[in-house]
Amino acid sequence: MKWIVEIINKEPYKITCKWNDNHINTVDLYSFILEKSKNVDNSYSQLINKDRFLQVKCDGSTLYWENGIKYQDIDGTLKP
């Protein structure tokens, strides 16, 4: 399984990541966030704000934003 080990670069709605297999690629989340932002109750809607989006972090396996977005990981654990 592949996972993100490091953020190389971030710009509004695009994050360049290094993966555990040493590949580097850019993930464009604009369409995903735009769709989610249509529902203001969706926790992802806050990411339409560029400053908030750029607060993205990596925990050594995935991307996350502190104080806002929670998701269930593949193993079932709830992540912040």
HUJOSUL-V415269 format. One record per residue. N is the residue number from 1. RES is the residue in three letters. OMEGA is omega as a letter, one per 30 degrees, with the letter a starting at -180 (NA if undefined). BURIAL is + if it has 16 or more other ideal C-beta (glycine too) atoms within 10 Angstrom, else -. D_LAST is the distance of its C-alpha to the last C-alpha in Angstrom with 2 decimals. Layout:
n:N res:RES omega:OMEGA burial:BURIAL d_last:D_LAST
n:N res:RES omega:OMEGA burial:BURIAL d_last:D_LAST
//
This chain:
n:1 res:MET omega:l burial:- d_last:21.23
n:2 res:LYS omega:l burial:- d_last:20.11
n:3 res:TRP omega:a burial:- d_last:16.91
n:4 res:ILE omega:a burial:+ d_last:16.19
n:5 res:VAL omega:a burial:+ d_last:17.11
n:6 res:GLU omega:l burial:- d_last:17.64
n:7 res:ILE omega:l burial:- d_last:17.68
n:8 res:ILE omega:a burial:- d_last:21.40
n:9 res:ASN omega:l burial:- d_last:21.61
n:10 res:LYS omega:l burial:+ d_last:19.86
n:11 res:GLU omega:a burial:- d_last:21.69
n:12 res:PRO omega:l burial:- d_last:21.03
n:13 res:TYR omega:l burial:+ d_last:19.47
n:14 res:LYS omega:a burial:- d_last:20.42
n:15 res:ILE omega:l burial:+ d_last:18.74
n:16 res:THR omega:a burial:- d_last:21.03
n:17 res:CYS omega:l burial:+ d_last:19.49
n:18 res:LYS omega:a burial:- d_last:21.11
n:19 res:TRP omega:a burial:- d_last:20.57
n:20 res:ASN omega:l burial:- d_last:21.39
n:21 res:ASP omega:l burial:- d_last:24.85
n:22 res:ASN omega:l burial:- d_last:25.51
n:23 res:HIS omega:l burial:- d_last:25.70
n:24 res:ILE omega:l burial:- d_last:24.56
n:25 res:ASN omega:a burial:- d_last:23.97
n:26 res:THR omega:l burial:- d_last:22.68
n:27 res:VAL omega:l burial:- d_last:20.23
n:28 res:ASP omega:a burial:- d_last:21.27
n:29 res:LEU omega:a burial:+ d_last:18.68
n:30 res:TYR omega:a burial:- d_last:21.06
n:31 res:SER omega:l burial:- d_last:22.35
n:32 res:PHE omega:a burial:- d_last:19.02
n:33 res:ILE omega:l burial:+ d_last:17.70
n:34 res:LEU omega:l burial:- d_last:21.17
n:35 res:GLU omega:a burial:- d_last:21.26
n:36 res:LYS omega:a burial:+ d_last:17.92
n:37 res:SER omega:l burial:- d_last:19.05
n:38 res:LYS omega:l burial:- d_last:22.02
n:39 res:ASN omega:a burial:- d_last:20.03
n:40 res:VAL omega:l burial:- d_last:18.83
n:41 res:ASP omega:l burial:- d_last:16.83
n:42 res:ASN omega:a burial:- d_last:14.64
n:43 res:SER omega:l burial:- d_last:11.31
n:44 res:TYR omega:a burial:+ d_last:12.47
n:45 res:SER omega:l burial:+ d_last:15.68
n:46 res:GLN omega:a burial:+ d_last:14.60
n:47 res:LEU omega:l burial:+ d_last:14.75
n:48 res:ILE omega:l burial:+ d_last:18.48
n:49 res:ASN omega:a burial:- d_last:18.85
n:50 res:LYS omega:a burial:- d_last:19.71
n:51 res:ASP omega:l burial:- d_last:18.73
n:52 res:ARG omega:l burial:- d_last:15.16
n:53 res:PHE omega:a burial:+ d_last:15.10
n:54 res:LEU omega:l burial:- d_last:16.49
n:55 res:GLN omega:a burial:- d_last:13.64
n:56 res:VAL omega:l burial:+ d_last:12.01
n:57 res:LYS omega:l burial:- d_last:11.30
n:58 res:CYS omega:l burial:+ d_last:11.69
n:59 res:ASP omega:a burial:- d_last:10.61
n:60 res:GLY omega:l burial:- d_last:13.89
n:61 res:SER omega:a burial:- d_last:13.09
n:62 res:THR omega:l burial:- d_last:11.06
n:63 res:LEU omega:l burial:+ d_last:10.25
n:64 res:TYR omega:l burial:+ d_last:7.19
n:65 res:TRP omega:l burial:+ d_last:7.51
n:66 res:GLU omega:l burial:- d_last:6.65
n:67 res:ASN omega:l burial:- d_last:7.16
n:68 res:GLY omega:a burial:- d_last:7.34
n:69 res:ILE omega:l burial:+ d_last:6.03
n:70 res:LYS omega:l burial:- d_last:4.50
n:71 res:TYR omega:l burial:- d_last:6.77
n:72 res:GLN omega:a burial:- d_last:8.96
n:73 res:ASP omega:a burial:- d_last:10.06
n:74 res:ILE omega:l burial:- d_last:13.84
n:75 res:ASP omega:l burial:- d_last:14.33
n:76 res:GLY omega:l burial:- d_last:12.82
n:77 res:THR omega:l burial:- d_last:9.89
n:78 res:LEU omega:a burial:- d_last:6.79
n:79 res:LYS omega:l burial:- d_last:3.82
n:80 res:PRO omega:NA burial:- d_last:0.00
//
